[in-house]
Amino acid sequence: MRLPRELAEELVAHARADLPNECCGMIAGVDGTARRVYRAANTEASPFMYVMDPREQLRIMDEIDAQGLDLLAVYHSHTRSAAYPSRTDVELAFFPETLYLIVSLADREAPEIRAFRIRRSAPEGEQIDEEPVEIA
């Protein structure tokens, strides 16, 4: 996935703005290049997990379709842990063809952004594959 620097900065800003809770949202684009970030509310308001309101998620997906874009990734932040999917992240990964992008604020001075393909129905140990994120 190619992520323009300004969108990467927007993701980090969203993660920081929602502290101490995790943030969440969706990323749309074309041909693997992100074009727009759609912020969503974390209905759990929790530092340990995120849940997007299904109505808001549907609204965002409709807007992505109306713009002629593709859903490239679902994103959320980890406030204190590494940018790697937790067990809960795997259990809540309902889009096997979509990337799951995690913004880690474990090191507040050097946020980390990583992307994963998550297949929750795959056997244990084969559910998570990291995909490169090119920030340019």
VENWOHU-V595608 format. One record per helix or strand of 3 or more residues. SS is the DSSP state (~ for helix, > for strand). FROM is the first residue (numbers start at 1). TO is the last residue. If there is no record, write none. Layout:
# VENWOHU-V595608
SS:FROM:TO
SS:FROM:TO
This chain:
# VENWOHU-V595608
~:5:17
>:24:30
>:33:40
~:54:66
>:70:78
~:87:91
>:99:104
>:112:118
>:128:131
